[in-house]
Amino acid sequence: MTSFRESRKILSFYKLPVTQSRLEILHAFLCASAALDQGAIARYCTYKPDRATIYRNLQVLVARGVLHTVPSADTNVYYALHPPDVHQQAHQHFLCVQCKELTCIPEAPVPETCVPEGFEASGRDMILKGVCRKCRAAIAR
């Protein structure tokens, strides 16, 4: 399985211990190539870690910069793989209104905005909504 080999490389790059749970979580992102919530990650795992194990590992992977959280309109927290060779910056995301897939657009930084006097911003997010390439192709058929 190439994605498990790639998962090991990612953990090595970030100097994180290799565990079965981390391999499975990263495997999920490499297979999906889109942002995932905790439930979707669990469905990708062949070894079934419990929710607490997945959550703890997600927190470590976010803290070390392997993953980043993605804003969403629903109450779920989504996570996306942050490629080791890409500078970590706030970037845009695309939400397909058909299949609900949330995709990072790392080459599109979130534009600077003005904050009113007396306000303090804690982050910047931007989600574009529309129909993804796969869904457009399915509609065209």
Legacy VTK file of the C-alpha trace (Angstrom):
# vtk DataFile Version 3.0
C-alpha trace
ASCII
DATASET POLYDATA
POINTS 141 float
0.000 0.000 0.000
1.651 3.167 -1.223
-0.398 5.445 1.028
0.868 3.659 4.162
4.449 4.146 2.926
3.654 7.803 2.285
2.063 8.046 5.765
5.332 6.807 7.293
7.280 9.422 5.315
4.999 12.192 6.561
5.345 11.097 10.197
9.119 10.875 9.738
9.254 14.347 8.155
7.439 15.820 11.178
9.501 13.678 13.597
6.433 11.984 15.053
6.371 8.417 16.367
4.786 5.955 13.954
1.671 4.349 15.443
-1.018 2.268 13.797
-3.609 4.964 14.508
-1.537 7.718 12.906
-0.805 5.555 9.869
-4.519 4.851 9.449
-5.514 8.501 9.887
-2.970 9.738 7.342
-3.936 6.875 5.007
-7.511 8.207 5.103
-6.387 11.658 3.960
-4.133 10.294 1.241
-6.963 8.130 -0.115
-9.619 10.838 0.096
-7.515 13.804 -1.054
-10.121 16.079 0.573
-10.975 17.420 4.013
-12.518 14.828 6.329
-14.430 14.915 9.581
-13.807 12.439 12.395
-16.567 10.085 11.225
-15.182 9.907 7.686
-11.706 9.223 9.040
-13.052 6.330 11.134
-14.735 4.821 8.050
-11.402 4.757 6.192
-9.610 2.957 9.044
-9.223 -0.817 8.658
-7.898 -1.041 12.222
-10.756 0.569 14.147
-9.386 3.045 16.701
-12.011 4.448 19.059
-13.216 8.051 18.753
-11.036 9.263 21.621
-7.908 7.799 19.995
-8.747 9.425 16.674
-9.459 12.745 18.404
-6.202 12.707 20.409
-4.182 11.888 17.301
-5.922 14.609 15.287
-5.005 17.134 17.988
-1.334 16.063 17.848
-1.282 16.132 14.044
-2.823 19.629 13.990
-0.462 20.919 16.684
2.567 19.669 14.705
1.322 21.138 11.413
0.611 17.839 9.651
-3.106 18.655 9.413
-5.088 21.857 9.630
-8.692 22.447 10.594
-11.134 23.600 7.952
-14.149 25.777 8.723
-17.562 24.449 7.766
-21.155 25.573 7.766
-22.245 22.566 9.822
-21.118 21.757 13.370
-18.469 19.216 12.307
-14.780 19.983 12.464
-13.040 19.040 9.228
-9.337 18.354 8.872
-7.099 18.492 5.823
-3.616 17.197 5.153
-0.996 19.909 4.965
1.646 18.774 2.464
5.162 19.036 3.974
6.480 21.019 0.996
3.782 23.726 1.097
4.221 26.870 3.197
1.507 26.926 5.838
-0.734 29.922 5.287
-4.432 30.694 5.469
-5.907 29.493 2.195
-9.297 29.106 0.577
-11.438 25.966 0.522
-14.073 24.777 -1.942
-17.294 23.114 -0.766
-19.166 21.125 -3.403
-22.890 21.653 -2.866
-23.626 18.319 -4.611
-21.341 15.774 -2.893
-20.387 17.947 0.147
-16.654 17.324 -0.450
-14.473 20.053 1.065
-11.230 20.667 -0.842
-8.209 22.827 0.020
-6.975 25.375 -2.472
-3.488 26.032 -1.053
-2.477 28.188 -4.014
-5.287 30.671 -3.183
-4.458 32.607 -0.010
-7.247 34.192 2.001
-7.138 37.941 1.221
-6.279 40.442 3.938
-9.249 42.286 5.396
-9.741 45.330 7.583
-10.787 44.802 11.165
-12.829 47.595 12.759
-11.133 49.630 15.443
-11.420 47.963 18.844
-11.900 44.488 17.331
-9.325 41.722 17.369
-9.442 38.986 14.712
-8.338 35.487 15.703
-8.240 33.975 12.208
-9.317 34.180 8.593
-11.336 31.607 6.668
-12.820 31.544 3.199
-15.050 28.878 1.666
-16.088 28.966 -1.976
-19.261 27.028 -2.799
-20.244 25.433 -6.074
-20.016 22.146 -7.965
-16.755 20.179 -8.050
-15.113 18.676 -11.132
-16.398 15.137 -10.443
-19.992 16.252 -9.950
-19.880 18.504 -13.032
-18.653 15.554 -15.104
-21.459 13.367 -13.726
-24.050 16.049 -14.562
-22.690 16.405 -18.121
-23.147 12.683 -18.843
LINES 1 142
141 0 1 2 3 4 5 6 7 8 9 10 11 12 13 14 15 16 17 18 19 20 21 22 23 24 25 26 27 28 29 30 31 32 33 34 35 36 37 38 39 40 41 42 43 44 45 46 47 48 49 50 51 52 53 54 55 56 57 58 59 60 61 62 63 64 65 66 67 68 69 70 71 72 73 74 75 76 77 78 79 80 81 82 83 84 85 86 87 88 89 90 91 92 93 94 95 96 97 98 99 100 101 102 103 104 105 106 107 108 109 110 111 112 113 114 115 116 117 118 119 120 121 122 123 124 125 126 127 128 129 130 131 132 133 134 135 136 137 138 139 140
